[in-house]
Amino acid sequence: MEKKAGNRGVGRTKGVPNKVTKELKEMILGALDDAGGQAYLAKQAEDNPNAFLTLVGKVLPMTVNTNLQDTTPIKIHIIKAEEMDL
Protein backbone atom coordinates (compact mmCIF):
# COMPACT_ATOMS: atom_id res chain seq x y z
CA MET A 1 0.00 0.00 0.00
CA GLU A 2 1.41 3.39 -1.03
CA LYS A 3 1.52 6.29 1.41
CA LYS A 4 0.17 9.62 0.21
CA ALA A 5 2.34 12.70 0.71
CA GLY A 6 -0.57 14.83 1.93
CA ASN A 7 0.31 18.21 3.42
CA ARG A 8 3.33 16.99 5.36
CA GLY A 9 5.96 19.70 5.64
CA VAL A 10 3.75 22.47 4.23
CA GLY A 11 3.25 24.54 7.42
CA ARG A 12 3.11 28.33 7.57
CA THR A 13 4.73 30.60 5.05
CA LYS A 14 8.20 31.63 6.18
CA GLY A 15 8.09 34.79 8.29
CA VAL A 16 4.44 34.48 9.31
CA PRO A 17 4.25 34.35 13.12
CA ASN A 18 2.41 31.62 14.94
CA LYS A 19 -1.16 32.75 15.78
CA VAL A 20 -0.75 31.80 19.45
CA THR A 21 2.57 33.69 19.66
CA LYS A 22 0.94 36.79 18.14
CA GLU A 23 -2.01 36.62 20.54
CA LEU A 24 0.27 36.09 23.55
CA LYS A 25 2.41 39.07 22.54
CA GLU A 26 -0.73 41.22 22.25
CA MET A 27 -1.87 40.11 25.73
CA ILE A 28 1.54 40.91 27.26
CA LEU A 29 1.61 44.36 25.64
CA GLY A 30 -1.97 44.97 26.81
CA ALA A 31 -1.04 44.03 30.39
CA LEU A 32 2.01 46.31 30.20
CA ASP A 33 -0.20 49.15 29.02
CA ASP A 34 -2.67 48.49 31.85
CA ALA A 35 0.19 48.48 34.39
CA GLY A 36 1.44 51.90 33.32
CA GLY A 37 3.53 51.29 30.21
CA GLN A 38 6.89 53.05 30.13
CA ALA A 39 6.54 54.45 33.67
CA TYR A 40 5.95 50.91 34.97
CA LEU A 41 9.06 49.65 33.18
CA ALA A 42 11.13 52.52 34.57
CA LYS A 43 9.97 51.63 38.10
CA GLN A 44 10.84 47.97 37.51
CA ALA A 45 14.32 49.02 36.34
CA GLU A 46 14.83 50.60 39.77
CA ASP A 47 13.01 48.02 41.92
CA ASN A 48 14.04 44.84 40.06
CA PRO A 49 17.18 45.62 38.04
CA ASN A 50 18.13 41.96 37.44
CA ALA A 51 14.75 41.11 35.95
CA PHE A 52 14.67 44.34 33.96
CA LEU A 53 18.13 43.80 32.49
CA THR A 54 17.17 40.23 31.60
CA LEU A 55 14.21 41.65 29.68
CA VAL A 56 16.43 44.22 27.95
CA GLY A 57 18.87 41.48 26.94
CA LYS A 58 16.07 39.45 25.36
CA VAL A 59 14.45 42.38 23.55
CA LEU A 60 17.49 44.12 22.06
CA PRO A 61 18.76 42.75 18.77
CA MET A 62 21.66 40.35 19.10
CA THR A 63 23.40 41.44 15.89
CA VAL A 64 26.46 43.62 15.61
CA ASN A 65 27.25 45.37 12.34
CA THR A 66 30.92 45.87 11.66
CA ASN A 67 33.20 46.60 8.74
CA LEU A 68 35.26 43.45 8.21
CA GLN A 69 37.98 45.51 6.49
CA ASP A 70 38.66 47.40 9.74
CA THR A 71 41.48 45.69 11.65
CA THR A 72 41.02 47.73 14.83
CA PRO A 73 40.68 45.24 17.69
CA ILE A 74 37.43 45.25 19.60
CA LYS A 75 37.49 44.49 23.30
CA ILE A 76 34.27 43.20 24.84
CA HIS A 77 33.94 42.97 28.60
CA ILE A 78 30.91 41.14 29.93
CA ILE A 79 29.79 42.38 33.34
CA LYS A 80 27.87 39.93 35.47
CA ALA A 81 24.99 41.29 37.52
CA GLU A 82 26.88 40.30 40.70
CA GLU A 83 29.73 42.63 39.68
CA MET A 84 27.44 45.63 39.20
CA ASP A 85 26.82 48.13 41.95
CA LEU A 86 23.03 48.08 41.83
N, C-alpha and C positions, 0 to 999 in steps of 0.2 A: 504494500500500500504506500503510495507516494504522499509525502507531507506537502501541504500548501504553504507558500511563503507568507501569505497574509500581510499584515501591517507591521510585522516584526522589524524593529529598528527605525521606524518612521519618526515617531516622537514629534516634539515641537520644532518649529523652525529655529535655527541658530539665532541667539540673541533675544528671543522672546522669553520674558521671565515666567517662572512658574506662577500660576494663578494664586496658589496659597501663599507663596512668598510675597507677592504683590499685596494681597489683602493684609497679611501680617505687618508688612512695612507701613501700610496706611493706618492700621490700628495703633502701632507704636508712635507714629508721628501725631496722630490724634490725641493720644494720651499725653505726649510731651506738650502739645498745645494746651490741653486742659490743665496741666500742671504749672504752666507759666512760661513755656517756651524758652527763649534765650536767657531770661532772668533765672529760671529754674536751673538751667545748665550752669550758669555762672555760680550760683549758690552751691551746686554739687561739686564744682571745681574746688571751692574752698573747704566744704565740709567733708568731702570724700575724694581727695585728690588721686588716690590709687585707682579707684573705679573710673573716675573721669578720664585719667590719662590712658587707661585701657581702652575706653571708648574712642578717644582721639586716635589711638594707634590703629584701631580697626577701621575707622572711617576715612582717614587720610590715605591718599593713593600711595601704593608701595613701589612706585616707579621713580627712577632718578634719570633725568636726561643729562647727558654729558657729551662733550665732543671727544671722540676717541683719538683725534689727532693731537690733543693736548696731553703733554707728558708730565704736567705738574702733578706731583703726588697728592692724593687726597687722604687725610687722616680722619677716621671715624672713631669716636669714643662713645661707647654705649654706657649710659648711666643707669644703674639699677635704682629702683624706687627706694631701696634701703639706704643708698648713698646720698639721696637728696635730702636737703634740709626743708622738710615740709611742715 
